[in-house]
Amino acid sequence: MNVMLEIIEDALIDSAKLVPFLFLTYLAMEYLEHKTGEHARKLIRKPGAVEDARHSPHRHSARSLAAPVIGGLLGALPQCGFSAAASNLYAGRVITLGTLMAIYLSTSDEMLPILISEQAPIAMILKILAGKAVIGMAAGLAIDLLRRKGQASQGSIHTMCEQEGCHCEKGILRSALSHTGKIAFFILIVNLGLNLILHFLGEDALGNLILNRPVIGPALAGLVGLIPNCAGSVVITQLYLAGSMGLGAAMAGLLAGSGVGVLVLFRVNRDRRENLKILGLLYAIGVAAGIAMELIGIG
């Protein structure tokens, strides 16, 4: 009984941490939709505006490509909420796929607090944070360049609101609260299920799967990283500090781990095929980077 109460408490705490990020994100998106209109959304999707781009295409391109760089830097902040916010922004087509992937790949979740609490060397912490940020920025830039220099695909915040049935016409505050409540409840249910699975599976079993397995190690660690809550980064960081996996495998899992970002993406973005492609891309980049680090001998 005590174990169940602890599991429920952990799920409630993990979910509650996200509520402020979700609410502020939805509030900003609703304000953007109701107050600034389509013209402002075009400015955000295509920094510099259409007119600015026509007169100064090089400046427009530089601003567009800056988004994944900024996203990669912000994603490294030690919290679970930013990737969730990014998923909502992408579903509303406010940010590009490259920016979304940069944030997902660089997201540190609970990794940084654990490294600090375990008194890991500063050099190790900086190396991991810088590695995740650089890989995230590079991948995001490459994706946006391949997708016509970062222009977002068609869609709007209004379309997402219609799908969610949030009655946006009744005010941005009510609409933001409606979005936040629906997503927070969904995350709570999933977190509860995941915490139950992780409790009965145990971290030792995960460590035994990954320990001393070149190539296979990063592939398995990447799957652990895809666990859609902060638990994935916690498990991987602890296993790395305990010596149960090398840096390559750890980076594969930490890169693939986007906290609840992917979970929120599947909830708010109705294109399931696109969501699966994003999930596969996230996993592939993380594992490829981890294997490359093993082959090069970075550790």
C-alpha beads as a LAMMPS data file, in Angstrom:
LAMMPS data file: protein, C-alpha beads

299 atoms
298 bonds

1 atom types
1 bond types

-500.0 500.0 xlo xhi
-500.0 500.0 ylo yhi
-500.0 500.0 zlo zhi

Masses

1 110.0

Atoms # bond

1 1 1 0.000 0.000 0.000
2 1 1 2.825 2.379 0.888
3 1 1 4.540 1.572 -2.425
4 1 1 1.403 2.444 -4.381
5 1 1 1.040 5.719 -2.507
6 1 1 4.650 6.609 -3.309
7 1 1 4.135 5.780 -6.985
8 1 1 0.982 7.919 -7.123
9 1 1 2.740 10.740 -5.279
10 1 1 5.689 10.654 -7.687
11 1 1 3.326 10.737 -10.674
12 1 1 1.436 13.699 -9.207
13 1 1 4.653 15.612 -8.507
14 1 1 6.126 14.914 -11.960
15 1 1 2.903 16.027 -13.636
16 1 1 2.429 19.096 -11.414
17 1 1 5.893 20.374 -12.374
18 1 1 4.720 20.736 -15.969
19 1 1 1.514 22.685 -15.309
20 1 1 3.123 26.186 -15.176
21 1 1 5.040 25.548 -18.416
22 1 1 1.952 24.224 -20.162
23 1 1 -0.275 27.055 -18.990
24 1 1 2.160 29.831 -19.930
25 1 1 2.759 28.227 -23.327
26 1 1 -0.943 27.945 -24.109
27 1 1 -1.599 31.452 -22.817
28 1 1 1.101 32.851 -25.096
29 1 1 -0.211 30.859 -28.050
30 1 1 -3.776 32.033 -27.453
31 1 1 -2.624 35.632 -27.192
32 1 1 -0.727 35.221 -30.434
33 1 1 -3.832 33.799 -32.110
34 1 1 -6.333 36.358 -30.841
35 1 1 -4.302 39.556 -30.648
36 1 1 -1.706 39.491 -33.363
37 1 1 -3.316 37.430 -36.094
38 1 1 -1.884 35.665 -39.094
39 1 1 0.646 38.381 -39.891
40 1 1 2.414 37.969 -36.547
41 1 1 2.405 34.200 -36.882
42 1 1 4.132 34.603 -40.227
43 1 1 6.757 36.790 -38.552
44 1 1 7.498 34.056 -36.037
45 1 1 7.438 31.208 -38.530
46 1 1 9.562 33.187 -40.978
47 1 1 11.653 35.671 -38.945
48 1 1 12.159 38.931 -40.756
49 1 1 8.772 38.927 -42.530
50 1 1 8.029 38.378 -46.190
51 1 1 8.871 41.938 -47.131
52 1 1 12.105 41.860 -45.154
53 1 1 13.081 38.581 -46.763
54 1 1 12.428 39.946 -50.235
55 1 1 14.652 42.964 -49.681
56 1 1 17.282 41.184 -47.598
57 1 1 17.190 37.402 -48.166
58 1 1 20.522 36.811 -46.425
59 1 1 19.322 38.477 -43.221
60 1 1 16.069 36.492 -43.411
61 1 1 17.973 33.230 -43.807
62 1 1 20.255 34.013 -40.864
63 1 1 17.293 34.767 -38.606
64 1 1 15.488 31.607 -39.667
65 1 1 18.504 29.437 -38.969
66 1 1 19.042 31.071 -35.576
67 1 1 15.908 29.391 -34.190
68 1 1 17.392 25.858 -33.857
69 1 1 20.502 27.356 -32.240
70 1 1 18.402 29.190 -29.659
71 1 1 16.257 26.101 -29.159
72 1 1 19.325 23.940 -28.588
73 1 1 20.602 26.308 -25.925
74 1 1 17.261 26.686 -24.141
75 1 1 16.611 22.950 -24.243
76 1 1 19.668 22.319 -22.087
77 1 1 18.015 24.025 -19.121
78 1 1 17.360 21.554 -16.268
79 1 1 13.582 21.121 -16.423
80 1 1 11.025 18.810 -18.004
81 1 1 8.612 21.489 -19.176
82 1 1 10.414 23.126 -22.078
83 1 1 10.114 20.153 -24.415
84 1 1 6.383 19.999 -23.649
85 1 1 6.080 23.678 -24.492
86 1 1 7.992 23.100 -27.731
87 1 1 5.603 20.310 -28.736
88 1 1 2.646 22.639 -28.337
89 1 1 4.384 25.362 -30.318
90 1 1 5.164 22.914 -33.114
91 1 1 1.600 21.609 -33.165
92 1 1 0.509 25.222 -33.636
93 1 1 3.183 25.626 -36.336
94 1 1 4.855 28.459 -34.442
95 1 1 8.294 26.787 -34.582
96 1 1 9.920 24.607 -37.229
97 1 1 10.712 20.912 -37.115
98 1 1 14.408 21.736 -36.839
99 1 1 13.815 23.902 -33.783
100 1 1 11.639 21.193 -32.229
101 1 1 14.324 18.542 -32.765
102 1 1 17.051 20.849 -31.416
103 1 1 15.045 21.273 -28.209
104 1 1 14.237 17.568 -27.923
105 1 1 17.862 16.515 -28.399
106 1 1 19.338 19.068 -26.012
107 1 1 16.714 18.690 -23.269
108 1 1 18.447 17.695 -20.043
109 1 1 15.407 17.028 -17.808
110 1 1 16.634 15.694 -14.458
111 1 1 20.123 14.848 -15.728
112 1 1 21.789 18.046 -14.523
113 1 1 20.359 18.040 -10.970
114 1 1 21.415 14.401 -10.554
115 1 1 24.937 15.065 -11.812
116 1 1 25.267 17.986 -9.430
117 1 1 23.798 16.133 -6.447
118 1 1 26.191 13.231 -7.069
119 1 1 29.088 15.717 -7.163
120 1 1 30.112 14.720 -10.673
121 1 1 33.212 16.550 -11.983
122 1 1 32.443 19.936 -13.530
123 1 1 34.312 18.910 -16.680
124 1 1 32.024 15.884 -17.093
125 1 1 28.879 17.974 -16.618
126 1 1 29.981 20.619 -19.106
127 1 1 31.024 17.977 -21.642
128 1 1 27.633 16.275 -21.556
129 1 1 25.643 19.529 -21.648
130 1 1 27.757 20.951 -24.476
131 1 1 27.578 17.680 -26.413
132 1 1 23.791 17.546 -26.228
133 1 1 23.412 21.218 -27.145
134 1 1 25.828 21.053 -30.089
135 1 1 24.303 17.861 -31.492
136 1 1 20.820 19.325 -31.070
137 1 1 21.728 22.572 -32.822
138 1 1 23.550 20.792 -35.658
139 1 1 20.687 18.359 -36.238
140 1 1 18.109 21.148 -36.085
141 1 1 20.002 23.295 -38.572
142 1 1 20.437 20.364 -40.957
143 1 1 16.740 19.486 -40.779
144 1 1 15.619 23.049 -41.451
145 1 1 18.067 23.431 -44.329
146 1 1 16.664 20.290 -45.891
147 1 1 13.148 21.638 -45.345
148 1 1 13.671 24.843 -47.321
149 1 1 15.640 26.794 -44.752
150 1 1 13.342 26.358 -41.820
151 1 1 9.974 27.399 -43.192
152 1 1 7.267 25.798 -41.071
153 1 1 4.692 23.531 -42.652
154 1 1 1.103 24.639 -43.072
155 1 1 -1.056 24.856 -39.989
156 1 1 -2.091 27.249 -37.269
157 1 1 -2.873 27.574 -33.603
158 1 1 -6.530 28.004 -34.554
159 1 1 -6.537 24.567 -36.207
160 1 1 -5.188 22.940 -33.045
161 1 1 -7.819 24.732 -30.964
162 1 1 -10.601 23.430 -33.204
163 1 1 -9.286 19.874 -32.866
164 1 1 -9.162 20.179 -29.083
165 1 1 -12.620 21.767 -28.834
166 1 1 -11.361 24.360 -26.363
167 1 1 -13.865 27.115 -27.280
168 1 1 -11.212 29.743 -27.895
169 1 1 -13.858 32.339 -28.669
170 1 1 -14.721 32.506 -24.951
171 1 1 -11.400 34.075 -24.024
172 1 1 -7.701 33.246 -24.012
173 1 1 -7.554 32.523 -20.268
174 1 1 -10.349 29.961 -20.368
175 1 1 -8.941 28.377 -23.504
176 1 1 -5.422 28.151 -22.005
177 1 1 -6.826 26.596 -18.822
178 1 1 -8.815 24.089 -20.891
179 1 1 -5.757 23.035 -22.896
180 1 1 -3.623 22.815 -19.758
181 1 1 -6.146 20.709 -17.848
182 1 1 -6.581 18.191 -20.669
183 1 1 -2.879 17.725 -21.284
184 1 1 -1.960 17.652 -17.573
185 1 1 -4.520 14.902 -16.902
186 1 1 -3.255 12.900 -19.877
187 1 1 0.337 13.220 -18.663
188 1 1 -0.666 12.201 -15.119
189 1 1 -2.238 8.951 -16.333
190 1 1 0.781 8.072 -18.468
191 1 1 3.249 8.970 -15.695
192 1 1 1.363 6.746 -13.287
193 1 1 1.555 3.793 -15.666
194 1 1 5.241 4.362 -16.411
195 1 1 6.136 4.650 -12.733
196 1 1 4.423 1.311 -12.075
197 1 1 6.360 -0.355 -14.899
198 1 1 9.704 1.105 -13.797
199 1 1 9.075 0.116 -10.186
200 1 1 8.451 -3.537 -11.001
201 1 1 11.089 -3.730 -13.754
202 1 1 13.835 -2.044 -11.717
203 1 1 16.933 -0.108 -12.718
204 1 1 19.206 -3.137 -12.268
205 1 1 17.457 -4.941 -15.103
206 1 1 17.986 -1.952 -17.374
207 1 1 21.645 -1.791 -16.403
208 1 1 22.154 -5.466 -17.210
209 1 1 20.681 -4.912 -20.676
210 1 1 23.090 -2.093 -21.505
211 1 1 26.289 -3.014 -19.671
212 1 1 29.327 -3.568 -21.945
213 1 1 27.386 -3.910 -25.201
214 1 1 29.010 -1.939 -28.057
215 1 1 26.516 -0.632 -30.654
216 1 1 23.694 -2.582 -29.015
217 1 1 24.223 -0.546 -25.845
218 1 1 23.402 2.821 -27.464
219 1 1 20.445 1.240 -29.287
220 1 1 18.996 -0.066 -26.021
221 1 1 19.824 3.134 -24.151
222 1 1 18.003 5.087 -26.841
223 1 1 14.876 3.048 -26.172
224 1 1 15.149 3.800 -22.447
225 1 1 15.569 7.480 -23.309
226 1 1 12.292 7.439 -25.220
227 1 1 10.381 6.761 -21.987
228 1 1 8.051 9.785 -22.116
229 1 1 8.684 11.328 -18.723
230 1 1 11.663 12.489 -16.663
231 1 1 12.292 8.941 -15.432
232 1 1 14.271 8.062 -18.563
233 1 1 16.971 10.672 -17.978
234 1 1 17.076 9.792 -14.273
235 1 1 17.700 6.092 -14.950
236 1 1 20.303 6.705 -17.654
237 1 1 22.225 9.277 -15.601
238 1 1 22.327 7.022 -12.557
239 1 1 23.458 4.027 -14.615
240 1 1 26.194 6.115 -16.238
241 1 1 27.470 7.393 -12.891
242 1 1 27.397 3.837 -11.526
243 1 1 29.546 2.632 -14.449
244 1 1 26.811 0.466 -15.955
245 1 1 27.183 2.112 -19.361
246 1 1 29.739 4.124 -21.273
247 1 1 29.416 7.730 -22.380
248 1 1 28.319 6.743 -25.893
249 1 1 25.373 4.705 -24.638
250 1 1 24.506 7.361 -22.051
251 1 1 24.515 10.110 -24.671
252 1 1 22.339 8.013 -26.967
253 1 1 19.731 7.689 -24.243
254 1 1 19.982 11.294 -23.077
255 1 1 19.703 12.627 -26.634
256 1 1 16.675 10.467 -27.395
257 1 1 15.058 11.510 -24.126
258 1 1 12.810 14.542 -24.523
259 1 1 10.998 14.239 -21.212
260 1 1 7.262 14.456 -21.865
261 1 1 7.841 16.328 -25.111
262 1 1 7.004 13.410 -27.395
263 1 1 4.080 12.435 -25.174
264 1 1 2.572 15.905 -25.533
265 1 1 3.292 15.879 -29.271
266 1 1 1.204 12.730 -29.753
267 1 1 -1.584 14.348 -27.768
268 1 1 -1.762 17.733 -29.506
269 1 1 -0.545 16.966 -33.033
270 1 1 -3.171 14.890 -34.821
271 1 1 -0.887 13.754 -37.650
272 1 1 0.107 10.371 -36.188
273 1 1 2.308 9.491 -39.138
274 1 1 4.288 12.695 -38.696
275 1 1 4.595 12.041 -34.959
276 1 1 6.007 8.581 -35.601
277 1 1 8.505 10.013 -38.065
278 1 1 9.626 12.587 -35.488
279 1 1 9.955 9.863 -32.865
280 1 1 11.994 7.712 -35.242
281 1 1 14.190 10.653 -36.214
282 1 1 14.829 11.501 -32.573
283 1 1 15.803 7.918 -31.802
284 1 1 17.980 7.572 -34.928
285 1 1 19.938 10.773 -34.254
286 1 1 20.501 9.880 -30.606
287 1 1 21.667 6.337 -31.317
288 1 1 23.823 7.397 -34.284
289 1 1 25.545 10.019 -32.149
290 1 1 26.125 7.500 -29.345
291 1 1 27.588 4.884 -31.693
292 1 1 29.790 7.515 -33.341
293 1 1 31.164 8.517 -29.940
294 1 1 31.979 4.876 -29.167
295 1 1 33.708 4.372 -32.512
296 1 1 35.729 7.582 -32.144
297 1 1 36.605 6.665 -28.592
298 1 1 35.055 9.641 -26.826
299 1 1 34.466 8.710 -23.199

Bonds

1 1 1 2
2 1 2 3
3 1 3 4
4 1 4 5
5 1 5 6
6 1 6 7
7 1 7 8
8 1 8 9
9 1 9 10
10 1 10 11
11 1 11 12
12 1 12 13
13 1 13 14
14 1 14 15
15 1 15 16
16 1 16 17
17 1 17 18
18 1 18 19
19 1 19 20
20 1 20 21
21 1 21 22
22 1 22 23
23 1 23 24
24 1 24 25
25 1 25 26
26 1 26 27
27 1 27 28
28 1 28 29
29 1 29 30
30 1 30 31
31 1 31 32
32 1 32 33
33 1 33 34
34 1 34 35
35 1 35 36
36 1 36 37
37 1 37 38
38 1 38 39
39 1 39 40
40 1 40 41
41 1 41 42
42 1 42 43
43 1 43 44
44 1 44 45
45 1 45 46
46 1 46 47
47 1 47 48
48 1 48 49
49 1 49 50
50 1 50 51
51 1 51 52
52 1 52 53
53 1 53 54
54 1 54 55
55 1 55 56
56 1 56 57
57 1 57 58
58 1 58 59
59 1 59 60
60 1 60 61
61 1 61 62
62 1 62 63
63 1 63 64
64 1 64 65
65 1 65 66
66 1 66 67
67 1 67 68
68 1 68 69
69 1 69 70
70 1 70 71
71 1 71 72
72 1 72 73
73 1 73 74
74 1 74 75
75 1 75 76
76 1 76 77
77 1 77 78
78 1 78 79
79 1 79 80
80 1 80 81
81 1 81 82
82 1 82 83
83 1 83 84
84 1 84 85
85 1 85 86
86 1 86 87
87 1 87 88
88 1 88 89
89 1 89 90
90 1 90 91
91 1 91 92
92 1 92 93
93 1 93 94
94 1 94 95
95 1 95 96
96 1 96 97
97 1 97 98
98 1 98 99
99 1 99 100
100 1 100 101
101 1 101 102
102 1 102 103
103 1 103 104
104 1 104 105
105 1 105 106
106 1 106 107
107 1 107 108
108 1 108 109
109 1 109 110
110 1 110 111
111 1 111 112
112 1 112 113
113 1 113 114
114 1 114 115
115 1 115 116
116 1 116 117
117 1 117 118
118 1 118 119
119 1 119 120
120 1 120 121
121 1 121 122
122 1 122 123
123 1 123 124
124 1 124 125
125 1 125 126
126 1 126 127
127 1 127 128
128 1 128 129
129 1 129 130
130 1 130 131
131 1 131 132
132 1 132 133
133 1 133 134
134 1 134 135
135 1 135 136
136 1 136 137
137 1 137 138
138 1 138 139
139 1 139 140
140 1 140 141
141 1 141 142
142 1 142 143
143 1 143 144
144 1 144 145
145 1 145 146
146 1 146 147
147 1 147 148
148 1 148 149
149 1 149 150
150 1 150 151
151 1 151 152
152 1 152 153
153 1 153 154
154 1 154 155
155 1 155 156
156 1 156 157
157 1 157 158
158 1 158 159
159 1 159 160
160 1 160 161
161 1 161 162
162 1 162 163
163 1 163 164
164 1 164 165
165 1 165 166
166 1 166 167
167 1 167 168
168 1 168 169
169 1 169 170
170 1 170 171
171 1 171 172
172 1 172 173
173 1 173 174
174 1 174 175
175 1 175 176
176 1 176 177
177 1 177 178
178 1 178 179
179 1 179 180
180 1 180 181
181 1 181 182
182 1 182 183
183 1 183 184
184 1 184 185
185 1 185 186
186 1 186 187
187 1 187 188
188 1 188 189
189 1 189 190
190 1 190 191
191 1 191 192
192 1 192 193
193 1 193 194
194 1 194 195
195 1 195 196
196 1 196 197
197 1 197 198
198 1 198 199
199 1 199 200
200 1 200 201
201 1 201 202
202 1 202 203
203 1 203 204
204 1 204 205
205 1 205 206
206 1 206 207
207 1 207 208
208 1 208 209
209 1 209 210
210 1 210 211
211 1 211 212
212 1 212 213
213 1 213 214
214 1 214 215
215 1 215 216
216 1 216 217
217 1 217 218
218 1 218 219
219 1 219 220
220 1 220 221
221 1 221 222
222 1 222 223
223 1 223 224
224 1 224 225
225 1 225 226
226 1 226 227
227 1 227 228
228 1 228 229
229 1 229 230
230 1 230 231
231 1 231 232
232 1 232 233
233 1 233 234
234 1 234 235
235 1 235 236
236 1 236 237
237 1 237 238
238 1 238 239
239 1 239 240
240 1 240 241
241 1 241 242
242 1 242 243
243 1 243 244
244 1 244 245
245 1 245 246
246 1 246 247
247 1 247 248
248 1 248 249
249 1 249 250
250 1 250 251
251 1 251 252
252 1 252 253
253 1 253 254
254 1 254 255
255 1 255 256
256 1 256 257
257 1 257 258
258 1 258 259
259 1 259 260
260 1 260 261
261 1 261 262
262 1 262 263
263 1 263 264
264 1 264 265
265 1 265 266
266 1 266 267
267 1 267 268
268 1 268 269
269 1 269 270
270 1 270 271
271 1 271 272
272 1 272 273
273 1 273 274
274 1 274 275
275 1 275 276
276 1 276 277
277 1 277 278
278 1 278 279
279 1 279 280
280 1 280 281
281 1 281 282
282 1 282 283
283 1 283 284
284 1 284 285
285 1 285 286
286 1 286 287
287 1 287 288
288 1 288 289
289 1 289 290
290 1 290 291
291 1 291 292
292 1 292 293
293 1 293 294
294 1 294 295
295 1 295 296
296 1 296 297
297 1 297 298
298 1 298 299
